Amino acid sequence: MILKRIDADFSVCKVADFSEVDMSRPFCFTAKTDEENSVVCQTEDVPANTTERDDGWKGFRIEGVLDFSLIGILSKISGILADNKIGIFAISTYNTDYVLVKQENYECAIEVLKKAGYEVF
């Protein structure tokens, strides 16, 4: 399996509403529930109406389009990282999965995934 590094710093945010979210940016993930409005975006793109935020995330994506019938891809990656005491923030899209880890754990995460047989570029 191939993992692609994303050369950006990310922030996980809670926003009052989505009115100030710039959806034209290359990475912008939104979620709305009955309790909150969340945005994950590049740190430089954090909306002005953010009410809470957690900065310092780096990420990679699983390359290619993942078929919905595939089982355990994210589970295997998260398990490897958990075994090495590295927490994740996972985001799934229609095509694939993205995994964010805290900046201070990023290089270690990449190395343990390489050792586990993942190709990372």
HELIX and SHEET records of a PDB file:
HELIX    1   1 THR A   43  ASP A   45  5                                   3    
HELIX    2   2 ILE A   73  ASP A   83  1                                  11    
HELIX    3   3 GLN A  103  ASN A  105  5                                   3    
HELIX    4   4 TYR A  106  LYS A  115  1                                  10    
SHEET    1   A 6 CYS A  28  LYS A  32  0                                        
SHEET    2   A 6 ASN A  37  GLN A  42 -1                                        
SHEET    3   A 6 ILE A   2  VAL A  15 -1                                        
SHEET    4   A 6 THR A  50  ILE A  62 -1                                        
SHEET    5   A 6 ASP A  97  LYS A 102 -1                                        
SHEET    6   A 6 PHE A  89  SER A  92 -1                                        
SHEET    1   B 4 CYS A  28  LYS A  32  0                                        
SHEET    2   B 4 ASN A  37  GLN A  42 -1                                        
SHEET    3   B 4 ILE A   2  VAL A  15 -1                                        
SHEET    4   B 4 GLU A 119  VAL A 120  1                                        
END                                                                             
